Amino acid sequence: MSDEKPVADAGLRRVVRANLLTVLCEVVVPMALFYGLRAAGVNQWWALMAGVLVAAPYVVWTIVRNRRVDLVALVTLSVLALSVVLGLVSDDPRTLAVREGWTAALGGLFGAWMLVTVVVGRPAQLTLGRTIAEVKRGADGAAAWAARWGTDARFRRGLRIDTAVWGAVLLAHAVAHVVLDYTLPIDLISLVTTVVWLGTLACLIAWHLWYIRKEGLEA
């Protein structure tokens, strides 16, 4: 038991570091490049395309390092491919700018799926939580955590509520993102949608951490 907490903490630190690096390379750097080029007088289309292409090396590196294409890399590759295609067929900066709506749409579909799992089968957070538990505690710890589903009514209710909140927020964000894409000035789309997404995600994660501790659902 004394070794379990250090192992869990080490696993959590690995997850946090990986996500911070992804945000840095796929969000912060492209946005900084876009606004830096705009400040230097580069037109919107080229600044947007540069912001797209600068993320490509990191995505390729993660695929080579992991020797597989995971869900995050697949979504990022699809956005990059869509951006290049849109850039080749249209010289309209807004057409290129709204490519990020593809990511939001996928997030919305994921949110809708989470809502469905609340009433059909087992909630998505049971599967996602088991994956996190395996990273933090190993296969045995993950199995013990997931086994609570069959014996603990409070555990089942808590996971359904947590899944429903995540699904509803992701779906609502997807709708808001698409509206912002088509109504904001082009130069503001990247900044505003990124701030809205990070703010939404921060609030959602803060609520999630509070709720799972309150209900004793920690993976």
N, C-alpha and C positions, 0 to 999 in steps of 0.2 A: 504493500500500500504506500510505503514511503517513496518508492520510485515512481509511482503513478503520476503525481503532480508535476515533477520535473519533466517527464516525458510529454505530458499534456501541454505544459507551458512551451516547451521547445517546438511542438507541432503547431501551436497557435502562432508562435513567432514566425515560423516558416510561411504560414498562410498569409499573415499580415505583410511580410516583406515582399512576397510574390505579388500581392495585389497592389501595394504601393508602387512597385516598379512598373507594373502594367499601366496604372493611372499616369505615372510620370511620362512614360514613353509613348503612350497611345492617346493621351488627352492633353497634358500640360505642354509637352514639347511641340506638337503640331499647332496648338493654339498660339503659343508664344511666337512660333515661326510665322504664322499667318499675320498676326498683328505687327510683328517686326517688319515684314515685307510691305505691309500696307503703309506703315509709317515712313518707309523708304520710298514710297511712290509707286510700288508695283501694283498692277491692276488686280481687281478682285479674283478673276479667273485663275491667273497664275499663282497668286498667293494661296488660294484654296487648294489648287493642285499640289503645290509644294507641301502644304500641311498634310495632305493625304499620303504622299510618297515617303515622307520622312519617317512614318510609322512602320513602313514595310520591313526594314532591316531587323527591327526588334521582333516582329512577328515570325520572320524566317528563322531567327536565332532560337526562339522558344520552341519552334517545331523541331529543329535540328537537335537541340538540347534534350527535349523530352522524347524524341523519336516517335512522335505521334501528333495528330492534329486533334486537340481537345476542343470542347465547345466554344471557349472564348476565342481561340485562334481561328476556328471556323467562321465565327461571326465577323471577326476583324478582317479575315481574308475576303469574305463576301462583300463587306463594305468597301474595301480597297478595289476589288474587281469592279463593283458597281460604279465606283467613282471614276475609274479609268474609262469604262465604257461610256458613261455620261459625258466625260470630258471630250471623248473622241466624236460623239454624235451631236454635241451642242456646245456653243460658245457662250451660252447664257449662264452667268455666275450663279443665279438662284437655283438653276437646275442642279448645279454641282453642290451648292450649299445644302440643299435639302436631302442629300444622300444620307445624312445622319438620321433622317427620319426612318430609314431602313432598320437601323439598330433599335430605335425606339419602338418600331412596329414589332420586331422580334421580341422585345421585352414585354410588349402588350400581349402578344400571343402566349408568352410564357406565363404572364399573370393570369390570363383567361384559363390556361390549363391548370394553374394552381387552384383557381376557384372551383373548377370542375372536380378536382381530386378531393375537395372538402366533402362533397356529397356522393361521389362515386369512387368506391375503392378506399384506399388509404391516402391521407393527405401528403402532398409533396414534401413537406418538411420532415416527414419520417425518413424518406429516402435521402434527402439532402443532409439531415442531421446525422444519419448513420455514416455518411461519407466523411463528415467533419469529425465525428467521434473516432473513426478509424485512423485519421491523420493524427489526432491528439492522443489516443489511448490504445491504438492497435486493434486487431481484429476481434479479440476476446472482449475488450471494453466496448466496442461498437455493438457486438452481438448482445451483450448484457443490457446496453441502453435500449436497443430496439425491442428487446423482449418485454419491456415494460408495457408495450402496446397491448399485449394480451391479458395483462393482469391489473392495470392501473387506469381507472376511468378518468381520473383527473388528468393524467398524461394524455389520454386520447382527446379529451376536450380541449386541452391547452394547445396541442399540435394543430387541431382543426381551426381554432381561433387564430393562431399565429399564421397559418397558411392562408387563411381568408384575408387577413390584413395585408400580407405581402402581395397577394394576387390583386386585390382591389387597388392598392397604391400603384403597382406596376402598370395596370391597365389604364388608370387615370392619367399617369404620367405620359404614357404613349399618346393618348389623345391630346394632351396639352402640348407635347413636343411637336406634333404635326401642325397644330394651330399656330404655334410660334414660328415654325419654319416658313409658313406661307404669309405671315403678317408682319414680321419684324423686318427692318432694313437689313440688307445682306451683311453689312459689316458687324451687326450686332448678334446675328444668329448664333455663331460659335460661342461667344461669351455668355449670352443670356441662357441658352439651352444647357451649357455646361454647368453654370452656376445653379440653375434650377434642378438639374439632375443630381449634382453633388449634394445640394441642400436637402433634396428629397431623400436621397440615399442615407445621408447622415442622420436625419430624423427617424427614418425607418429602422436603421440599425440600432440607434439609441433606444427606440421603443422595444425592439426585438430583444436586446440584451436585458433591459429592465423586466420585460414580461417573462422571459424564460427563467430568470433568476427568481422572480416572484412565484412562479408556478413550479419551480424545481424541474425544469425541462433541459437543463444544460447537457449537451452531448459530451 
